[in-house]
């Protein structure tokens, strides 16, 4: 019969796991389809029909029914496309620098000798690129001072993580309640990368 196996063992030789696909699907099969390509190449050289090894159900082989696009196949295809587009969106929309700002645990505020109020924060930066990123911080929504504890330029190495402790110092007159919302901008040489929000804790105000 045209298309019958000629026992060339080409499918066995190309299999990376060494199984004999002629004995049926096995647990070791990794679905690389190398056996399909090898078998089709041999069948073509012998002028015999391809598809002796193929993906097919037992019902389609027994009843000679070709693969049809069912509603289930359509639904799975739509879900797969949706997941693919979602993955593309995540890759396109991700930022080069990830930042997380936290107030130092166990501390509230400090009253300075010059009358200002300071809070201590810890900024965690993750560089997702393959180049170093130089960052500086700036208060966006009110005047004040950001003072780095180590007092040096912030440089996040490529594909690295950096923790940056710093003080935010505000004049007492700017503080209207025990909690003041701050917006801190992260800038590189090209402009603002992103902005992050923080809560500034100050003395309780009594009317």
N, C-alpha and C positions, 0 to 999 in steps of 0.2 A: 504494500500500500504506500502511495506517495506520502512523504512526510514522516514515515516511521523512523525510529532511532536506528542508526547504522552502527552503534556501539563504538564510536570514535573516541569517546571519553573526553572530548574537548571541554564539555561543561564541568567535568570533574577537575581537570587540570587548571582551569582558570579560577576555580572557587577559592577564595582566600581562607575559608574555614575547612576546606578539604572534604566537604560532604558530597554525596551523590544525589543530585536533585531528582534523578529518575526514580528514586524511592519515595518521592513526595516531599512536601514541605517539612522541614525539621527545625528543632529548637535552635540549632547552631546557625541557621540561615540569617544573614544580616541584610537581605533584600538589596544587594548591590547590583543585581541584574546582569552580572558578568556572564553567567551561564546562558542567558537569553541571547546576548550579543554573539557569543561563541557558537551557539547552536545555529542561529540564523545565518552566520557567515558560512558554516559548513553546508547548510541546506541550499544556499544560493549557489555555491560552487558546484553542487550536484544537480542543479536545476530542479530542486524540489521545493515545495511550499514552505514558507517560514511559519513560525508560531508553534513549533512542536513544544517548546518551553515558553509559557506565557502566564500572565495573571488571568485566571478564570475560575469560576465557581464550578462545583461538581454538576450543578443543574445545567449550566450552559454547555458543558462538555457532553453530558448525556443526551440532552435534547437539541443540541446544535443551535443554541440561542445566542445571538450576538449581544454584546454589552449595550444596555440602553440607559439613557439618562433619566433616572427616576427622581421623584420629588426629594427623596432622602439625599441623593447625590447633589442635587441643586442646593439643598439646605446646608449641607456640609461645606460646599464650595463657597457659599455666601459667608458662612461663619469664618472660614479660612481667610477669605479676602478681607473681612472686617478686622481680623487679628493682624493681618499683614499691614493694612493701612494704619492701624493703631501703633504698631511697632515703628513704622516710618515716621509717624507724627512724634513719637517719643524721641527718636534719634534727631529729628530736625529741630524740635523745640527745646531740647536740653541746653542748659547754659554751660559755658566752659568752666565756670567757677561755682562750686556749691558752698553756701555759707549758712552757718547756724550760730545764732547769738544767744547766749545765756548769761543771766546775772550770776555772780559768784555765790554759791550756796552758803547760807548762814550769815550773810552780810546784808545790811540795809543801806544806810548812808553814812557819810562822814562830813562833819562840819569843819571847814578849813579856817585857818587863821585870817585869811583875807575876806571872810564872809561868804564864800561860795560853798556849794554843796557838791559832793562828788559821789559817784557810784562806780563800783568795780564790775567789769564785764569780762567775759571770755568768749572770743570769736573763734570758731572752728572753720577752717577753710580747706576745701578739697579741690585740687587742680585736676581737671579731667582731660587736659590737653597734653601734647608732647613738647611743650615749651614752657619756660619759666614765666610767671605772671607777677608783675610788680603792682602792689595795691596800696592805695592810701584811703583813709576814712574821712568823711566830712558830715557834720550835722546839717540836715536838710531843712528842718522846720523851725529852728530857733537858733539864736546865737549861743555859743558855748565853746568849750575847748575839749578836744579829744587828746588825751595824753597816753602814749604807749609806755608801758612799764620798762621795756627793754630799750626804748628810745632809739630805735633803728628802723630802717626801711623794711616794709613787709614784702617779702619775696617768697612766693609759693613755688617750689620746685616742680618740674613737670611730673605729672602722675603721682603727686605726693600730697601729704596731709600736714597742716600747720595749725597750731593753737596760739592765738594772739591775745594775751591779757591787756586790758587798757582801762583807763579812767575816763569818765565823762564828767566834766565840771560845769555847773550852771550857776549863774547869779541867783541869789535867794529871791530876788524880786520876780524872777520868771516862774517861780514855783507857786502855783495857786492851790494845790491839793497834795495829799500824800503820794499820789501817783500821777506822773506826767508822761504822756506818750511822746516818744522820740522817733524820728526817722533818720537813719544813718545810711548814707550813700557809700558804695564801694566803687572806686574809680581806678582805671588803669591809664596808660598813656593815650588811649583813644577816646576816653570819656567814661561815663558811668556804666558799670557792668550790671549792677542791680542795687536795689534798696531793701533794707531790712528794718523792721519795727522793733522797738524796745520800750520797756517801762522803766521810768526813772523814779526811784523812791526818795521822797523828801520828808521833812518834818510835818506833822499833822497841823493843819490850819484850822483854827477855831475862830468863829465869828462872834 
